[in-house]
């Protein structure tokens, strides 16, 4: 089969030049876009490494996480790797979240879940959760802000998520009493 524009040698040369030019422009735009995005996010506490930054704002909070009524262990080293520590991180799997930045920053529980999804090999599948059924409790009180609940030093958070495929009917035994 002869592809359009490839049969005639003169047209073939024009077509290949056009494809090469298009590829060059596409790759250039992609590379420039990456550098521009990095430049804009250079001082974003959710994206940059804080290894060599003096931290003046530090908070810790605890998080209990349940998915489909089963307790999920929050892994250690979320937001940490050998080369980079992000502003939201865990050191162990005890549910303690650490947040640090140069000055006060409005960290949210959703930021931590995003960092878990982004910076850990076993990310939290937040997109698989039914947000209508899921709830976040702050110090025992349900938060109307859900994942936008602010992280406050010393507070305890309990997140109850339900997957989109969760079948609530499995919770009840419909057999007659014995």
NUVEXMAR-188304 format. One record per residue (C-alpha): residue in three letters; x, y, z; residue number from 1. Coordinates in Angstrom, 3 decimals, padded with zeros to 6 digits. Layout:
// NUVEXMAR-188304
<'ALA',<X,Y,Z>,NUM> ...
END
This chain:
// NUVEXMAR-188304
<'UNK',<000.000,000.000,000.000>,1> <'UNK',<001.247,003.445,-000.850>,2> <'UNK',<000.518,006.015,001.839>,3> <'UNK',<-000.923,009.367,000.703>,4> <'UNK',<001.857,011.746,-000.276>,5> <'UNK',<004.470,008.983,-000.528>,6> <'UNK',<004.020,007.764,-004.118>,7> <'UNK',<005.614,010.646,-005.986>,8> <'UNK',<009.267,011.270,-004.891>,9> <'UNK',<008.733,015.064,-004.840>,10> <'UNK',<005.640,014.732,-002.669>,11> <'UNK',<007.394,012.176,-000.451>,12> <'UNK',<010.174,014.656,000.306>,13> <'UNK',<007.644,017.414,001.145>,14> <'UNK',<005.605,015.048,003.315>,15> <'UNK',<008.649,013.847,005.278>,16> <'UNK',<009.833,017.466,005.787>,17> <'UNK',<006.376,018.392,007.050>,18> <'UNK',<006.302,015.425,009.458>,19> <'UNK',<009.811,016.215,010.760>,20> <'UNK',<008.901,019.895,011.267>,21> <'UNK',<005.670,018.934,013.057>,22> <'UNK',<007.531,016.499,015.337>,23> <'UNK',<010.192,019.126,016.120>,24> <'UNK',<007.570,021.727,017.006>,25> <'UNK',<005.603,019.224,019.135>,26> <'UNK',<008.663,018.100,021.081>,27> <'UNK',<009.819,021.711,021.560>,28> <'UNK',<006.429,022.767,022.911>,29> <'UNK',<006.432,019.784,025.300>,30> <'UNK',<009.920,020.532,026.644>,31> <'UNK',<009.188,024.261,027.046>,32> <'UNK',<005.916,023.400,028.805>,33> <'UNK',<007.737,021.190,031.317>,34> <'UNK',<010.258,023.926,032.145>,35> <'UNK',<007.560,026.603,032.451>,36> <'UNK',<005.518,024.402,034.801>,37> <'UNK',<008.573,023.700,036.929>,38> <'UNK',<009.320,027.406,037.101>,39> <'UNK',<005.760,028.224,038.214>,40> <'UNK',<005.826,025.450,040.850>,41> <'UNK',<009.274,026.353,042.155>,42> <'UNK',<007.857,027.690,045.433>,43> <'UNK',<004.818,025.384,045.735>,44> <'UNK',<005.093,023.538,049.068>,45> <'UNK',<003.155,020.570,047.724>,46> <'UNK',<005.638,019.883,044.927>,47> <'UNK',<009.142,020.945,045.933>,48> <'UNK',<011.729,019.150,048.037>,49> <'UNK',<012.350,020.698,051.439>,50> <'UNK',<015.713,019.054,052.161>,51> <'UNK',<017.716,022.299,052.117>,52> <'UNK',<014.997,024.735,053.157>,53> <'UNK',<014.769,026.260,056.634>,54> <'UNK',<011.389,025.264,058.051>,55> <'UNK',<009.642,027.724,060.358>,56> <'UNK',<006.158,026.173,060.211>,57> <'UNK',<005.797,022.580,061.438>,58> <'UNK',<002.721,020.610,062.376>,59> <'UNK',<001.927,016.983,063.137>,60> <'UNK',<-001.449,015.306,063.125>,61> <'UNK',<-002.706,011.749,063.312>,62> <'UNK',<-004.819,009.999,060.705>,63> <'UNK',<-006.862,006.820,060.955>,64> <'UNK',<-007.963,005.525,057.571>,65> <'UNK',<-010.788,003.113,056.837>,66> <'UNK',<-011.777,001.849,053.396>,67> <'UNK',<-015.016,-000.135,053.174>,68> <'UNK',<-015.020,-000.340,057.006>,69> <'UNK',<-011.571,-001.992,057.107>,70> <'UNK',<-008.670,-000.179,058.749>,71> <'UNK',<-005.883,000.635,056.302>,72> <'UNK',<-002.302,001.017,057.499>,73> <'UNK',<-000.775,004.281,056.350>,74> <'UNK',<002.668,003.377,055.003>,75> <'UNK',<005.902,004.908,056.177>,76> <'UNK',<007.939,007.247,053.994>,77> <'UNK',<005.078,008.854,052.137>,78> <'UNK',<006.640,011.989,050.676>,79> <'UNK',<010.169,010.693,051.402>,80> <'UNK',<012.764,009.053,049.243>,81> <'UNK',<016.546,008.951,049.306>,82> <'UNK',<016.892,012.264,047.428>,83> <'UNK',<013.865,014.292,048.436>,84> <'UNK',<011.574,015.020,051.369>,85> <'UNK',<008.334,016.771,050.503>,86> <'UNK',<006.473,019.110,052.826>,87> <'UNK',<003.869,016.440,053.701>,88> <'UNK',<005.356,013.151,054.810>,89> <'UNK',<005.264,010.194,057.181>,90> <'UNK',<008.230,008.657,058.947>,91> <'UNK',<006.577,005.444,060.132>,92> <'UNK',<003.319,003.562,059.654>,93> <'UNK',<001.751,004.836,062.899>,94> <'UNK',<-000.547,007.353,061.157>,95> <'UNK',<001.381,010.472,062.156>,96> <'UNK',<001.475,013.049,059.364>,97> <'UNK',<004.176,015.706,059.349>,98> <'UNK',<003.793,018.984,057.466>,99> <'UNK',<006.549,021.591,057.164>,100> <'UNK',<007.075,024.792,055.224>,101> <'UNK',<008.895,028.140,055.359>,102> <'UNK',<005.845,029.988,056.669>,103> <'UNK',<002.297,029.116,057.686>,104> <'UNK',<000.547,027.276,054.865>,105> <'UNK',<-003.067,026.026,054.737>,106> <'UNK',<-002.348,022.306,054.445>,107> <'UNK',<-005.410,020.073,054.026>,108> <'UNK',<-006.003,016.372,054.593>,109> <'UNK',<-006.599,016.090,050.843>,110> <'UNK',<-003.088,017.427,050.213>,111> <'UNK',<-001.723,014.495,052.200>,112> <'UNK',<-003.832,012.004,050.228>,113> <'UNK',<-002.590,013.619,046.995>,114> <'UNK',<001.026,013.382,048.205>,115> <'UNK',<000.457,009.718,049.049>,116> <'UNK',<-000.896,009.094,045.564>,117> <'UNK',<001.846,011.118,043.861>,118> <'UNK',<005.019,010.381,045.830>,119> <'UNK',<004.578,006.782,047.011>,120> <'UNK',<004.783,003.596,044.952>,121> <'UNK',<001.535,002.302,046.520>,122> <'UNK',<-000.549,005.442,046.238>,123> <'UNK',<-003.965,005.880,047.824>,124> <'UNK',<-006.654,005.270,045.153>,125> <'UNK',<-008.721,008.382,045.902>,126> <'UNK',<-010.370,008.278,042.463>,127> <'UNK',<-011.812,004.843,043.221>,128> <'UNK',<-013.677,006.207,046.246>,129> <'UNK',<-017.329,007.263,046.345>,130> <'UNK',<-017.124,010.795,047.711>,131> <'UNK',<-020.869,010.935,048.401>,132> <'UNK',<-020.604,008.145,051.011>,133> <'UNK',<-017.120,008.926,052.354>,134> <'UNK',<-016.532,011.132,055.410>,135> <'UNK',<-013.713,012.806,057.306>,136> <'UNK',<-013.906,013.311,061.055>,137> <'UNK',<-011.778,015.921,062.819>,138> <'UNK',<-011.383,015.277,066.535>,139> <'UNK',<-014.542,013.140,066.434>,140> <'UNK',<-016.707,015.691,064.597>,141> <'UNK',<-017.672,015.162,060.951>,142> <'UNK',<-016.046,017.787,058.758>,143> <'UNK',<-018.275,019.542,056.263>,144> <'UNK',<-015.126,020.314,054.258>,145> <'UNK',<-014.392,016.601,053.589>,146> <'UNK',<-010.855,016.353,052.084>,147> <'UNK',<-010.464,020.126,052.324>,148> <'UNK',<-010.387,019.940,056.132>,149> <'UNK',<-007.396,021.935,057.355>,150> <'UNK',<-004.511,020.100,058.993>,151> <'UNK',<-004.084,021.530,062.487>,152> <'UNK',<-001.226,020.709,064.827>,153> <'UNK',<-002.174,017.979,067.282>,154> <'UNK',<-005.572,017.183,065.750>,155> <'UNK',<-006.797,013.646,065.100>,156> <'UNK',<-008.401,012.803,061.757>,157> <'UNK',<-010.456,009.770,060.882>,158> <'UNK',<-011.165,009.187,057.206>,159> <'UNK',<-013.877,006.732,056.224>,160> <'UNK',<-013.881,006.001,052.512>,161> <'UNK',<-016.111,003.688,050.544>,162> <'UNK',<-015.120,002.395,047.134>,163> <'UNK',<-017.460,002.968,044.217>,164> <'UNK',<-017.988,-000.800,044.052>,165> <'UNK',<-018.746,-001.259,047.781>,166> <'UNK',<-021.865,-003.340,048.356>,167> <'UNK',<-023.553,-002.210,051.563>,168> <'UNK',<-025.863,-005.232,051.596>,169> <'UNK',<-022.933,-007.434,052.666>,170> <'UNK',<-022.968,-005.687,056.048>,171> <'UNK',<-026.253,-007.299,057.099>,172> <'UNK',<-027.142,-010.899,057.614>,173> <'UNK',<-030.642,-011.342,056.269>,174> <'UNK',<-030.958,-014.886,057.620>,175> <'UNK',<-033.685,-015.468,060.181>,176> <'UNK',<-032.601,-015.405,063.838>,177> <'UNK',<-031.466,-018.711,065.339>,178> 
END
